[in-house]
Amino acid sequence: MATHHTEEEKEVMREEDSKLDAIAAVVIILSLVAIAVFWVSNQ
């Protein structure tokens, strides 16, 4: 059974995807900053 999504459902899914992408980007950036601070503090 194929599932067909309406345009509204597709838009909601795209918004959720972009939120997840934004959260992932922030986590990666914060991780890199934390690593850099830790590395510099040990020099």
Kinemage of the C-alpha trace (Angstrom):
@kinemage 1
@onewidth
@group {chain A} dominant
@subgroup {mainchain}
@vectorlist {calphas} color= white
{ca met a 1} P 0.000 0.000 0.000
{ca ala a 2} L 1.582 3.244 -1.143
{ca thr a 3} L 1.367 6.279 1.100
{ca his a 4} L 0.749 9.595 -0.567
{ca his a 5} L 1.553 12.725 1.393
{ca thr a 6} L -0.222 15.997 0.880
{ca glu a 7} L 1.774 19.158 0.213
{ca glu a 8} L 1.135 20.261 3.814
{ca glu a 9} L 2.575 17.008 5.167
{ca lys a 10} L 5.614 17.347 2.898
{ca glu a 11} L 6.172 20.923 4.118
{ca val a 12} L 5.976 19.808 7.764
{ca met a 13} L 8.491 17.042 7.057
{ca arg a 14} L 10.846 19.522 5.359
{ca glu a 15} L 10.592 21.863 8.366
{ca glu a 16} L 11.363 19.008 10.758
{ca asp a 17} L 14.338 17.989 8.604
{ca ser a 18} L 15.702 21.535 8.610
{ca lys a 19} L 15.297 21.730 12.402
{ca leu a 20} L 17.243 18.487 12.787
{ca asp a 21} L 19.920 19.783 10.397
{ca ala a 22} L 20.216 22.995 12.407
{ca ile a 23} L 20.483 21.111 15.705
{ca ala a 24} L 23.115 18.789 14.235
{ca ala a 25} L 25.126 21.764 12.946
{ca val a 26} L 25.021 23.473 16.359
{ca val a 27} L 26.136 20.257 18.097
{ca ile a 28} L 29.036 19.832 15.665
{ca ile a 29} L 30.130 23.457 16.054
{ca leu a 30} L 29.952 23.302 19.854
{ca ser a 31} L 31.914 20.052 19.836
{ca leu a 32} L 34.642 21.577 17.670
{ca val a 33} L 34.808 24.657 19.895
{ca ala a 34} L 35.047 22.499 23.022
{ca ile a 35} L 37.835 20.411 21.455
{ca ala a 36} L 39.711 23.548 20.415
{ca val a 37} L 39.406 25.085 23.910
{ca phe a 38} L 40.513 21.834 25.540
{ca trp a 39} L 43.461 21.483 23.138
{ca val a 40} L 44.593 25.087 23.636
{ca ser a 41} L 44.269 24.860 27.411
{ca asn a 42} L 46.598 21.852 27.434
{ca gln a 43} L 49.355 23.619 25.474
